[in-house]
Amino acid sequence: MIRVSTLHVRNVPPAVYEALRARAARNGRSINAEVIEILRERTGGRTSEELLASIRARRERLAPIVDQLPDPAEVIREARNERFTA
């Protein structure tokens, strides 16, 4: 048997609740089912460990690109120098 957790959300602003209700209606779901779907979408249905592994893998793939970018401090410094010397 799969253990299912219960989540209670308090103090939901009326505008947020109404948007959620409308979204649920558009998708033919209950508000509860819509909230679960939103949470699943936002987390990818993955555990925190899986999310961290995904972030690390993406960081490794992007590292060669990031390493080629100029140093942000240097870019700012050059922009300031150009502004004051022009």
Residue, then its C-alpha position, 0 to 999 in steps of 0.5 A: m500500500i502506498r502511503v499518501s501524505t496530507l497537506h493543509v494550506r492556510n491563508v490562501p489569498p482570495a485571488v489565488y484561490e479563485a485562479l486555482r478554482a478556475r484553472a481546476a474547472r478548465n482542466g476538469r479537475s477538483i481543486n485538490a487534484e489541480v493542486i497535486e498536478i501543479l505540485r507534480e509539475r513544479t517538482g517534476g514528481r521527483t525527490s529532492e535528491e533527484l532534483l539535486a542530481s538534475i541540477r548538478a548534471r545541468r551545471e556540469r553540462l553548462a560549465p564549459i559555456v559559463d567558463q567562457l563568459p567574461d567575469p561579471a565584475e570586469v564587465i561592470r567595471e568596464a561599463r563604469n569606466e566607459r560611462f565616466t570617460a565618455 
